C-alpha cells in the first residue's frame, strides 16, 4: 500500500470523465468506507504516537511523518463509534483536505477501485442529518459509505465563515444588480459555508446537492429565457455523487444556452490539481476550500 500514489499522473486522465478512484478501508466492524485517492498522500502502518496536551478527544496523538508533524484522528471515534484499540495493528491514511494535512486512523486498508460517479448515489433519505456520509455505492454486493470528511474536520476545528468587511463593502455598490448564484456541493457543511460567504455579499443562492441536480436546474432556468438574466455564476464542488464538478463544467461548456456561464470550482482537493486540469474542462477559477475571503473575492471579480 506504500505505493498507493505511484500512478497519480495516470489518474489525472479521469478528470472530465465522471470517474474517480476510491481507497477502501474499514474501521471497527465489517462496514466498508471509501476516500477519494486524490486526497490520499500516503498509507502507512500506524506510527508511534505522541500525546498532545489539551487535544480534541478524537485526536489520538501526533506523529512525525517525513519531517512533518501530523495530527492522527481516530476516524471511528470521530463518527461516534468506539475507538480503534490496537493502534499497532492499524493503519493511518495521510490525506490533504481543505489546505491541511491530517492522518486518519483506520483498522484496515483494502484496495483501490475505479468507479463511475453515476454509480455513486446520495445517502438514503432516512439517514438523517447526523450521519457522516456524502454518498454511498455498492462494491462486491456490499454497501460502501463515502465519508463527509469536511463535516468531521469542521466538528474538530470549525472553519471561520466570516468575510472581511472590506470585501463586503466592495460588493455593496453592484450586488443588487446581479442575479442569484447557483451552488452545487454534496457536503452539508460546505454548502452552509459557501452560502454564508455568498449571502454576505448581498447575493441570493440557489442550492443543489450534486452536479446532476445543478445541471438539471440550469437547463430548467435556460428553458425560461437567457441564463444570464437569471443567474450570475456557478460555484461547484468537484466530488459529488451522480455527476462530479468537472463533468458538470464540461456539460455547461458544451451547452449553447449555458456555455458562457462563469464557473468557479471550489474543492477540498487542495494540493493535487493544477491550472492545466481546470483548463481541461473550461472552468474559470479553481479555489481550494475553505477560505471565505478568497471565495468572496473570486465572486466579486466574476461579477
Phi and psi restraints in degrees (value plus and minus 20) as a CYANA .aco file:
   2 UNK   PHI     -81.3   -41.3
   2 UNK   PSI     -46.2    -6.2
   3 UNK   PHI    -115.8   -75.8
   3 UNK   PSI       8.8    48.8
   4 UNK   PHI     -82.6   -42.6
   4 UNK   PSI     -42.9    -2.9
   5 UNK   PHI    -128.5   -88.5
   5 UNK   PSI      -4.9    35.1
   6 UNK   PHI     -79.3   -39.3
   6 UNK   PSI     -49.6    -9.6
   7 UNK   PHI    -131.7   -91.7
   7 UNK   PSI      15.4    55.4
   8 UNK   PHI     -79.0   -39.0
   8 UNK   PSI     -59.1   -19.1
   9 UNK   PHI     -80.3   -40.3
   9 UNK   PSI     -57.3   -17.3
  10 UNK   PHI     -88.0   -48.0
  10 UNK   PSI     -53.7   -13.7
  11 UNK   PHI     -90.0   -50.0
  11 UNK   PSI     -41.2    -1.2
  12 UNK   PHI     -83.4   -43.4
  12 UNK   PSI     -38.2     1.8
  13 UNK   PHI     -88.7   -48.7
  13 UNK   PSI     -34.0     6.0
  14 UNK   PHI     -92.4   -52.4
  14 UNK   PSI     -39.7     0.3
  15 UNK   PHI     -80.3   -40.3
  15 UNK   PSI     110.7   150.7
  16 UNK   PHI      61.9   101.9
  16 UNK   PSI     -21.0    19.0
  17 UNK   PHI    -124.9   -84.9
  17 UNK   PSI     -11.8    28.2
  18 UNK   PHI      38.0    78.0
  18 UNK   PSI      16.9    56.9
  19 UNK   PHI    -146.0  -106.0
  19 UNK   PSI     138.6   178.6
  20 UNK   PHI    -169.4  -129.4
  20 UNK   PSI     146.8   186.8
  21 UNK   PHI    -138.1   -98.1
  21 UNK   PSI     113.9   153.9
  22 UNK   PHI    -131.7   -91.7
  22 UNK   PSI     116.8   156.8
  23 UNK   PHI    -112.0   -72.0
  23 UNK   PSI      99.7   139.7
  24 UNK   PHI    -110.4   -70.4
  24 UNK   PSI     120.2   160.2
  25 UNK   PHI    -170.8  -130.8
  25 UNK   PSI     149.1   189.1
  26 UNK   PHI    -147.9  -107.9
  26 UNK   PSI     134.7   174.7
  27 UNK   PHI    -126.3   -86.3
  27 UNK   PSI    -148.6  -108.6
  28 UNK   PHI    -106.2   -66.2
  28 UNK   PSI      91.9   131.9
  29 UNK   PHI      95.0   135.0
  29 UNK   PSI    -191.9  -151.9
  30 UNK   PHI    -108.9   -68.9
  30 UNK   PSI     -35.7     4.3
  31 UNK   PHI     -80.7   -40.7
  31 UNK   PSI     111.3   151.3
  32 UNK   PHI    -112.5   -72.5
  32 UNK   PSI     126.7   166.7
  33 UNK   PHI    -149.1  -109.1
  33 UNK   PSI     141.3   181.3
  34 UNK   PHI    -154.3  -114.3
  34 UNK   PSI     128.3   168.3
  35 UNK   PHI    -156.9  -116.9
  35 UNK   PSI     120.3   160.3
  36 UNK   PHI     -81.5   -41.5
  36 UNK   PSI     107.9   147.9
  37 UNK   PHI     -78.8   -38.8
  37 UNK   PSI     -51.6   -11.6
  38 UNK   PHI     -83.0   -43.0
  38 UNK   PSI     -39.5     0.5
  39 UNK   PHI    -113.0   -73.0
  39 UNK   PSI     -24.2    15.8
  40 UNK   PHI    -116.4   -76.4
  40 UNK   PSI     105.1   145.1
  41 UNK   PHI    -112.7   -72.7
  41 UNK   PSI     -54.6   -14.6
  42 UNK   PHI    -187.8  -147.8
  42 UNK   PSI     131.3   171.3
  43 UNK   PHI    -144.3  -104.3
  43 UNK   PSI     109.7   149.7
  44 UNK   PHI    -166.1  -126.1
  44 UNK   PSI     138.5   178.5
  45 UNK   PHI     -79.7   -39.7
  45 UNK   PSI     122.4   162.4
  46 UNK   PHI     -75.4   -35.4
  46 UNK   PSI     100.6   140.6
  47 UNK   PHI     -98.6   -58.6
  47 UNK   PSI     156.9   196.9
  48 UNK   PHI     -84.9   -44.9
  48 UNK   PSI     111.9   151.9
  49 UNK   PHI    -125.4   -85.4
  49 UNK   PSI     119.3   159.3
  50 UNK   PHI    -126.8   -86.8
  50 UNK   PSI     124.2   164.2
  51 UNK   PHI     -87.7   -47.7
  51 UNK   PSI     137.7   177.7
  52 UNK   PHI    -154.2  -114.2
  52 UNK   PSI      98.5   138.5
  53 UNK   PHI     -78.2   -38.2
  53 UNK   PSI     116.4   156.4
  54 UNK   PHI      36.4    76.4
  54 UNK   PSI      13.8    53.8
  55 UNK   PHI     -96.1   -56.1
  55 UNK   PSI     139.3   179.3
  56 UNK   PHI     -82.7   -42.7
  56 UNK   PSI     123.5   163.5
  57 UNK   PHI     -76.2   -36.2
  57 UNK   PSI     -47.2    -7.2
  58 UNK   PHI    -107.9   -67.9
  58 UNK   PSI     -26.6    13.4
  59 UNK   PHI    -108.9   -68.9
  59 UNK   PSI      95.2   135.2
  60 UNK   PHI     -96.8   -56.8
  60 UNK   PSI     -38.9     1.1
  61 UNK   PHI     134.8   174.8
  61 UNK   PSI    -190.5  -150.5
  62 UNK   PHI    -143.5  -103.5
  62 UNK   PSI     137.2   177.2
  63 UNK   PHI    -163.5  -123.5
  63 UNK   PSI     129.5   169.5
  64 UNK   PHI    -111.6   -71.6
  64 UNK   PSI      92.5   132.5
  65 UNK   PHI    -137.7   -97.7
  65 UNK   PSI      90.2   130.2
  66 UNK   PHI      32.0    72.0
  66 UNK   PSI      26.5    66.5
  67 UNK   PHI      62.6   102.6
  67 UNK   PSI     -16.4    23.6
  68 UNK   PHI    -140.1  -100.1
  68 UNK   PSI     111.4   151.4
  69 UNK   PHI    -102.7   -62.7
  69 UNK   PSI     100.9   140.9
  70 UNK   PHI    -145.2  -105.2
  70 UNK   PSI     114.5   154.5
  71 UNK   PHI     -95.7   -55.7
  71 UNK   PSI     117.0   157.0
  72 UNK   PHI    -128.3   -88.3
  72 UNK   PSI      96.3   136.3
  73 UNK   PHI    -119.2   -79.2
  73 UNK   PSI     106.7   146.7
  74 UNK   PHI     -94.9   -54.9
  74 UNK   PSI      82.2   122.2
  75 UNK   PHI     -84.8   -44.8
  75 UNK   PSI     -55.0   -15.0
  76 UNK   PHI     -84.8   -44.8
  76 UNK   PSI     -67.3   -27.3
  77 UNK   PHI     -86.3   -46.3
  77 UNK   PSI     -56.4   -16.4
  78 UNK   PHI     -82.5   -42.5
  78 UNK   PSI     -45.3    -5.3
  79 UNK   PHI    -116.6   -76.6
  79 UNK   PSI      -9.7    30.3
  80 UNK   PHI      71.2   111.2
  80 UNK   PSI     -13.8    26.2
  81 UNK   PHI    -112.6   -72.6
  81 UNK   PSI    -195.0  -155.0
  82 UNK   PHI     -99.6   -59.6
  82 UNK   PSI     130.0   170.0
  83 UNK   PHI     -81.8   -41.8
  83 UNK   PSI     134.8   174.8
  84 UNK   PHI     -99.5   -59.5
  84 UNK   PSI      99.5   139.5
  85 UNK   PHI    -104.3   -64.3
  85 UNK   PSI     -71.5   -31.5
  86 UNK   PHI    -108.6   -68.6
  86 UNK   PSI      62.1   102.1
  87 UNK   PHI     -84.7   -44.7
  87 UNK   PSI     -51.1   -11.1
  88 UNK   PHI     -87.6   -47.6
  88 UNK   PSI     -41.0    -1.0
  89 UNK   PHI    -120.6   -80.6
  89 UNK   PSI     -15.0    25.0
  90 UNK   PHI    -122.8   -82.8
  90 UNK   PSI     159.1   199.1
  91 UNK   PHI    -145.3  -105.3
  91 UNK   PSI     139.5   179.5
  92 UNK   PHI    -142.8  -102.8
  92 UNK   PSI     108.1   148.1
  93 UNK   PHI    -117.3   -77.3
  93 UNK   PSI      90.6   130.6
  94 UNK   PHI    -103.9   -63.9
  94 UNK   PSI     101.8   141.8
  95 UNK   PHI    -155.2  -115.2
  95 UNK   PSI     143.1   183.1
  96 UNK   PHI    -142.3  -102.3
  96 UNK   PSI      97.1   137.1
  97 UNK   PHI    -149.7  -109.7
  97 UNK   PSI     116.9   156.9
  98 UNK   PHI      28.9    68.9
  98 UNK   PSI      27.1    67.1
  99 UNK   PHI      50.2    90.2
  99 UNK   PSI      -4.7    35.3
 100 UNK   PHI    -154.4  -114.4
 100 UNK   PSI     132.5   172.5
 101 UNK   PHI    -128.2   -88.2
 101 UNK   PSI     112.9   152.9
 102 UNK   PHI    -166.1  -126.1
 102 UNK   PSI     142.0   182.0
 103 UNK   PHI    -131.8   -91.8
 103 UNK   PSI     118.6   158.6
 104 UNK   PHI    -129.3   -89.3
 104 UNK   PSI      99.0   139.0
 105 UNK   PHI     -98.2   -58.2
 105 UNK   PSI     103.7   143.7
 106 UNK   PHI    -152.1  -112.1
 106 UNK   PSI     138.2   178.2
 107 UNK   PHI     -92.9   -52.9
 107 UNK   PSI     -63.4   -23.4
 108 UNK   PHI    -172.8  -132.8
 108 UNK   PSI     134.4   174.4
 109 UNK   PHI    -140.4  -100.4
 109 UNK   PSI     113.7   153.7
 110 UNK   PHI    -120.9   -80.9
 110 UNK   PSI    -103.8   -63.8
 111 UNK   PHI    -176.1  -136.1
 111 UNK   PSI     154.6   194.6
 112 UNK   PHI    -122.6   -82.6
 112 UNK   PSI     114.9   154.9
 113 UNK   PHI    -143.4  -103.4
 113 UNK   PSI     129.7   169.7
 114 UNK   PHI    -126.2   -86.2
 114 UNK   PSI     102.3   142.3
 115 UNK   PHI    -154.1  -114.1
 115 UNK   PSI     143.9   183.9
 116 UNK   PHI    -113.9   -73.9
 116 UNK   PSI     118.5   158.5
 117 UNK   PHI     -78.9   -38.9
 117 UNK   PSI     -45.1    -5.1
 118 UNK   PHI     -85.5   -45.5
 118 UNK   PSI     -42.7    -2.7
 119 UNK   PHI    -109.7   -69.7
 119 UNK   PSI     -22.6    17.4
 120 UNK   PHI    -114.3   -74.3
 120 UNK   PSI      97.8   137.8
 121 UNK   PHI    -133.1   -93.1
 121 UNK   PSI     134.2   174.2
 122 UNK   PHI     -81.1   -41.1
 122 UNK   PSI     137.8   177.8
 123 UNK   PHI     -80.0   -40.0
 123 UNK   PSI     132.6   172.6
 124 UNK   PHI     -76.8   -36.8
 124 UNK   PSI     123.5   163.5
 125 UNK   PHI     -80.6   -40.6
 125 UNK   PSI     -47.2    -7.2
 126 UNK   PHI    -102.0   -62.0
 126 UNK   PSI     -16.2    23.8
 127 UNK   PHI     -90.0   -50.0
 127 UNK   PSI     -44.6    -4.6
 128 UNK   PHI      63.1   103.1
 128 UNK   PSI     145.9   185.9
 129 UNK   PHI    -102.0   -62.0
 129 UNK   PSI     -26.3    13.7
 130 UNK   PHI    -116.1   -76.1
 130 UNK   PSI     -14.9    25.1
 131 UNK   PHI     -99.1   -59.1
 131 UNK   PSI     146.0   186.0
 132 UNK   PHI    -133.4   -93.4
 132 UNK   PSI      10.0    50.0
 133 UNK   PHI    -124.6   -84.6
 133 UNK   PSI     121.3   161.3
 134 UNK   PHI    -122.4   -82.4
 134 UNK   PSI     -40.8    -0.8
 135 UNK   PHI    -185.7  -145.7
 135 UNK   PSI     147.8   187.8
 136 UNK   PHI    -158.6  -118.6
 136 UNK   PSI     137.0   177.0
 137 UNK   PHI    -170.6  -130.6
 137 UNK   PSI     151.4   191.4
 138 UNK   PHI    -136.6   -96.6
 138 UNK   PSI     105.8   145.8
 139 UNK   PHI    -148.6  -108.6
 139 UNK   PSI     106.2   146.2
 140 UNK   PHI      33.9    73.9
 140 UNK   PSI      16.7    56.7
 141 UNK   PHI      57.1    97.1
 141 UNK   PSI     -13.4    26.6
 142 UNK   PHI    -137.7   -97.7
 142 UNK   PSI     127.0   167.0
 143 UNK   PHI     -96.8   -56.8
 143 UNK   PSI     111.1   151.1
 144 UNK   PHI    -134.0   -94.0
 144 UNK   PSI     107.1   147.1
 145 UNK   PHI    -115.0   -75.0
 145 UNK   PSI     108.3   148.3
 146 UNK   PHI    -118.3   -78.3
 146 UNK   PSI     100.5   140.5
 147 UNK   PHI    -101.6   -61.6
 147 UNK   PSI     128.3   168.3
 148 UNK   PHI    -106.5   -66.5
 148 UNK   PSI      59.7    99.7
 149 UNK   PHI     -84.5   -44.5
 149 UNK   PSI     -52.1   -12.1
 150 UNK   PHI     -80.5   -40.5
 150 UNK   PSI     -57.9   -17.9
 151 UNK   PHI     -86.5   -46.5
 151 UNK   PSI     -63.1   -23.1
 152 UNK   PHI     -81.7   -41.7
 152 UNK   PSI     -67.1   -27.1
 153 UNK   PHI     -87.3   -47.3
 153 UNK   PSI     -55.0   -15.0
 154 UNK   PHI     -87.5   -47.5
 154 UNK   PSI     -52.2   -12.2
 155 UNK   PHI     -91.8   -51.8
 155 UNK   PSI     -49.3    -9.3
 156 UNK   PHI     -99.9   -59.9
 156 UNK   PSI     -65.0   -25.0
 157 UNK   PHI    -164.1  -124.1
 157 UNK   PSI      68.8   108.8
 158 UNK   PHI     -78.8   -38.8
 158 UNK   PSI     116.2   156.2
 159 UNK   PHI    -103.7   -63.7
 159 UNK   PSI     124.6   164.6
 160 UNK   PHI     -89.2   -49.2
 160 UNK   PSI     118.2   158.2
 161 UNK   PHI    -134.4   -94.4
 161 UNK   PSI     -11.1    28.9
 162 UNK   PHI    -103.2   -63.2
 162 UNK   PSI     113.3   153.3
 163 UNK   PHI    -115.0   -75.0
 163 UNK   PSI     119.5   159.5
 164 UNK   PHI     -76.7   -36.7
 164 UNK   PSI     119.4   159.4
 165 UNK   PHI     -79.5   -39.5
 165 UNK   PSI     -55.0   -15.0
 166 UNK   PHI     -85.9   -45.9
 166 UNK   PSI     -56.3   -16.3
 167 UNK   PHI     -89.8   -49.8
 167 UNK   PSI     -59.8   -19.8
 168 UNK   PHI     -83.7   -43.7
 168 UNK   PSI     -62.2   -22.2
 169 UNK   PHI     -81.9   -41.9
 169 UNK   PSI     -58.1   -18.1
 170 UNK   PHI     -82.6   -42.6
 170 UNK   PSI     -51.0   -11.0
 171 UNK   PHI    -103.0   -63.0
 171 UNK   PSI     -36.5     3.5
 172 UNK   PHI     -85.7   -45.7
 172 UNK   PSI     -53.7   -13.7
 173 UNK   PHI     -85.6   -45.6
 173 UNK   PSI     -52.6   -12.6
 174 UNK   PHI    -145.4  -105.4
 174 UNK   PSI     -15.8    24.2
 175 UNK   PHI     -81.3   -41.3
 175 UNK   PSI     -56.5   -16.5
 176 UNK   PHI     -87.1   -47.1
 176 UNK   PSI     -38.7     1.3
 177 UNK   PHI    -101.0   -61.0
 177 UNK   PSI     -32.8     7.2
 178 UNK   PHI    -122.3   -82.3
 178 UNK   PSI     133.3   173.3
 179 UNK   PHI    -104.1   -64.1
 179 UNK   PSI     153.8   193.8
 180 UNK   PHI     -82.4   -42.4
 180 UNK   PSI     145.0   185.0
 181 UNK   PHI    -127.9   -87.9
 181 UNK   PSI     111.7   151.7
 182 UNK   PHI    -110.7   -70.7
 182 UNK   PSI     109.2   149.2
 183 UNK   PHI    -136.6   -96.6
 183 UNK   PSI     114.1   154.1
 184 UNK   PHI    -147.7  -107.7
 184 UNK   PSI      97.5   137.5
 185 UNK   PHI    -181.0  -141.0
 185 UNK   PSI     116.7   156.7
 186 UNK   PHI    -107.9   -67.9
 186 UNK   PSI     -32.1     7.9
 187 UNK   PHI    -110.6   -70.6
 187 UNK   PSI     105.7   145.7
 188 UNK   PHI     -82.5   -42.5
 188 UNK   PSI     -56.5   -16.5
 189 UNK   PHI     -85.7   -45.7
 189 UNK   PSI     -67.0   -27.0
 190 UNK   PHI     -83.4   -43.4
 190 UNK   PSI     -60.5   -20.5
 191 UNK   PHI     -79.9   -39.9
 191 UNK   PSI     -65.3   -25.3
 192 UNK   PHI     -81.0   -41.0
 192 UNK   PSI     -62.1   -22.1
 193 UNK   PHI     -83.8   -43.8
 193 UNK   PSI     -66.5   -26.5
 194 UNK   PHI     -87.8   -47.8
 194 UNK   PSI     -63.6   -23.6
 195 UNK   PHI     -79.5   -39.5
 195 UNK   PSI     -63.2   -23.2
 196 UNK   PHI     -83.8   -43.8
 196 UNK   PSI     -62.0   -22.0
 197 UNK   PHI     -84.1   -44.1
 197 UNK   PSI     -63.3   -23.3
 198 UNK   PHI     -90.9   -50.9
 198 UNK   PSI     -63.4   -23.4
 199 UNK   PHI     -86.2   -46.2
 199 UNK   PSI     -46.7    -6.7
 200 UNK   PHI     -85.9   -45.9
 200 UNK   PSI     -38.5     1.5
 201 UNK   PHI    -109.0   -69.0
 201 UNK   PSI     -16.9    23.1
 202 UNK   PHI      64.9   104.9
 202 UNK   PSI      -3.0    37.0
 203 UNK   PHI    -126.0   -86.0
 203 UNK   PSI     127.3   167.3
 204 UNK   PHI    -107.4   -67.4
 204 UNK   PSI     139.3   179.3
 205 UNK   PHI    -143.8  -103.8
 205 UNK   PSI     122.2   162.2
 206 UNK   PHI    -130.3   -90.3
 206 UNK   PSI      99.3   139.3
 207 UNK   PHI    -128.7   -88.7
 207 UNK   PSI     110.4   150.4
 208 UNK   PHI    -148.1  -108.1
 208 UNK   PSI     141.6   181.6
 209 UNK   PHI    -126.5   -86.5
 209 UNK   PSI     -22.5    17.5
 210 UNK   PHI    -185.1  -145.1
 210 UNK   PSI     153.3   193.3
 211 UNK   PHI     -83.9   -43.9
 211 UNK   PSI     -55.4   -15.4
 212 UNK   PHI     -83.9   -43.9
 212 UNK   PSI     -67.0   -27.0
 213 UNK   PHI     -79.9   -39.9
 213 UNK   PSI     -62.5   -22.5
 214 UNK   PHI     -82.9   -42.9
 214 UNK   PSI     -65.7   -25.7
 215 UNK   PHI     -83.8   -43.8
 215 UNK   PSI     -62.4   -22.4
 216 UNK   PHI     -81.7   -41.7
 216 UNK   PSI     -60.4   -20.4
 217 UNK   PHI     -85.9   -45.9
 217 UNK   PSI     -61.0   -21.0
 218 UNK   PHI     -82.5   -42.5
 218 UNK   PSI     -63.0   -23.0
 219 UNK   PHI     -85.7   -45.7
 219 UNK   PSI     -56.1   -16.1
 220 UNK   PHI     -83.9   -43.9
 220 UNK   PSI     -63.8   -23.8
 221 UNK   PHI     -85.7   -45.7
 221 UNK   PSI     -63.0   -23.0
 222 UNK   PHI     -84.1   -44.1
 222 UNK   PSI     -47.4    -7.4
 223 UNK   PHI     -89.4   -49.4
 223 UNK   PSI     -39.4     0.6
 224 UNK   PHI    -115.2   -75.2
 224 UNK   PSI     -22.1    17.9
 225 UNK   PHI     126.7   166.7
 225 UNK   PSI     159.0   199.0
 226 UNK   PHI     -73.8   -33.8
 226 UNK   PSI     113.0   153.0
 227 UNK   PHI     -83.9   -43.9
 227 UNK   PSI     -52.3   -12.3
 228 UNK   PHI     -91.8   -51.8
 228 UNK   PSI     -33.8     6.2
 229 UNK   PHI    -105.6   -65.6
 229 UNK   PSI     -24.9    15.1
 230 UNK   PHI    -145.2  -105.2
 230 UNK   PSI     -36.3     3.7
 231 UNK   PHI    -167.3  -127.3
 231 UNK   PSI     121.8   161.8
 232 UNK   PHI    -108.6   -68.6
 232 UNK   PSI     -67.7   -27.7
 233 UNK   PHI    -186.3  -146.3
 233 UNK   PSI     155.4   195.4
 234 UNK   PHI    -141.6  -101.6
 234 UNK   PSI     112.8   152.8
 235 UNK   PHI    -136.5   -96.5
 235 UNK   PSI      97.1   137.1
 236 UNK   PHI    -147.5  -107.5
 236 UNK   PSI     117.6   157.6
 237 UNK   PHI     -87.6   -47.6
 237 UNK   PSI     147.1   187.1
 238 UNK   PHI    -114.3   -74.3
 238 UNK   PSI     -73.7   -33.7
 239 UNK   PHI    -102.4   -62.4
 239 UNK   PSI      92.5   132.5
 240 UNK   PHI    -170.8  -130.8
 240 UNK   PSI     125.3   165.3
 241 UNK   PHI     -86.3   -46.3
 241 UNK   PSI     134.0   174.0
 242 UNK   PHI      53.3    93.3
 242 UNK   PSI     -67.6   -27.6
 243 UNK   PHI    -172.1  -132.1
 243 UNK   PSI     105.7   145.7
 244 UNK   PHI    -103.0   -63.0
 244 UNK   PSI     152.7   192.7
 245 UNK   PHI     -88.4   -48.4
 245 UNK   PSI     -51.1   -11.1
 246 UNK   PHI     -86.7   -46.7
 246 UNK   PSI     -64.3   -24.3
 247 UNK   PHI     -87.0   -47.0
 247 UNK   PSI     -59.2   -19.2
 248 UNK   PHI     -77.3   -37.3
 248 UNK   PSI     -66.0   -26.0
 249 UNK   PHI     -82.5   -42.5
 249 UNK   PSI     -63.5   -23.5
 250 UNK   PHI     -82.4   -42.4
 250 UNK   PSI     -58.8   -18.8
 251 UNK   PHI     -85.5   -45.5
 251 UNK   PSI     -59.6   -19.6
 252 UNK   PHI     -82.5   -42.5
 252 UNK   PSI     -65.1   -25.1
 253 UNK   PHI     -88.4   -48.4
 253 UNK   PSI     -44.8    -4.8
 254 UNK   PHI    -110.9   -70.9
 254 UNK   PSI     -24.0    16.0
 255 UNK   PHI    -120.9   -80.9
 255 UNK   PSI     100.4   140.4
 256 UNK   PHI     -76.6   -36.6
 256 UNK   PSI     -57.5   -17.5
 257 UNK   PHI     -96.8   -56.8
 257 UNK   PSI     -37.2     2.8
 258 UNK   PHI    -136.4   -96.4
 258 UNK   PSI     -32.9     7.1
 259 UNK   PHI     -79.3   -39.3
 259 UNK   PSI     -42.8    -2.8
 260 UNK   PHI    -113.2   -73.2
 260 UNK   PSI     -16.6    23.4
 261 UNK   PHI     -84.3   -44.3
 261 UNK   PSI     122.0   162.0
 262 UNK   PHI    -100.2   -60.2
 262 UNK   PSI     106.6   146.6
 263 UNK   PHI    -141.2  -101.2
 263 UNK   PSI     103.7   143.7
 264 UNK   PHI    -128.3   -88.3
 264 UNK   PSI     102.3   142.3
 265 UNK   PHI    -110.8   -70.8
 265 UNK   PSI     104.0   144.0
 266 UNK   PHI    -144.1  -104.1
 266 UNK   PSI      88.4   128.4
 267 UNK   PHI    -163.6  -123.6
 267 UNK   PSI     132.7   172.7
 268 UNK   PHI    -100.5   -60.5
 268 UNK   PSI     -19.2    20.8
 269 UNK   PHI     -99.8   -59.8
 269 UNK   PSI      30.3    70.3
 270 UNK   PHI     -92.4   -52.4
 270 UNK   PSI     129.2   169.2
 271 UNK   PHI      62.3   102.3
 271 UNK   PSI     -18.5    21.5
 272 UNK   PHI    -140.2  -100.2
 272 UNK   PSI     -72.0   -32.0
 273 UNK   PHI    -104.5   -64.5
 273 UNK   PSI     138.2   178.2
 274 UNK   PHI    -154.5  -114.5
 274 UNK   PSI    -199.7  -159.7
 275 UNK   PHI     -78.7   -38.7
 275 UNK   PSI     -56.5   -16.5
 276 UNK   PHI     -80.6   -40.6
 276 UNK   PSI     -57.9   -17.9
 277 UNK   PHI     -90.4   -50.4
 277 UNK   PSI     -55.3   -15.3
 278 UNK   PHI     -86.8   -46.8
 278 UNK   PSI     -63.1   -23.1
 279 UNK   PHI     -85.7   -45.7
 279 UNK   PSI     -47.2    -7.2
 280 UNK   PHI     -78.0   -38.0
 280 UNK   PSI     -58.2   -18.2
 281 UNK   PHI    -122.0   -82.0
 281 UNK   PSI     -23.8    16.2
 282 UNK   PHI      68.7   108.7
 282 UNK   PSI       0.7    40.7
 283 UNK   PHI     -90.8   -50.8
 283 UNK   PSI     131.7   171.7
 284 UNK   PHI    -105.8   -65.8
 284 UNK   PSI     -46.8    -6.8
 285 UNK   PHI    -174.7  -134.7
 285 UNK   PSI     137.6   177.6
 286 UNK   PHI    -158.2  -118.2
 286 UNK   PSI      99.7   139.7
 287 UNK   PHI    -147.6  -107.6
 287 UNK   PSI     109.9   149.9
 288 UNK   PHI     -99.3   -59.3
 288 UNK   PSI     118.9   158.9
 289 UNK   PHI     -92.1   -52.1
 289 UNK   PSI     140.2   180.2
 290 UNK   PHI    -141.3  -101.3
 290 UNK   PSI      97.7   137.7
 291 UNK   PHI    -149.1  -109.1
 291 UNK   PSI      83.2   123.2
 292 UNK   PHI     -78.8   -38.8
 292 UNK   PSI     -56.5   -16.5
 293 UNK   PHI     -86.6   -46.6
 293 UNK   PSI     -60.7   -20.7
 294 UNK   PHI     -86.3   -46.3
 294 UNK   PSI     -61.7   -21.7
 295 UNK   PHI     -86.0   -46.0
 295 UNK   PSI     -65.7   -25.7
 296 UNK   PHI     -83.0   -43.0
 296 UNK   PSI     -59.0   -19.0
 297 UNK   PHI     -84.6   -44.6
 297 UNK   PSI     -59.4   -19.4
 298 UNK   PHI     -84.8   -44.8
 298 UNK   PSI     -57.5   -17.5
 299 UNK   PHI     -85.8   -45.8
 299 UNK   PSI     -64.6   -24.6
 300 UNK   PHI     -79.3   -39.3
 300 UNK   PSI     -64.0   -24.0
 301 UNK   PHI     -82.2   -42.2
 301 UNK   PSI     -60.2   -20.2
 302 UNK   PHI     -85.2   -45.2
 302 UNK   PSI     -58.6   -18.6
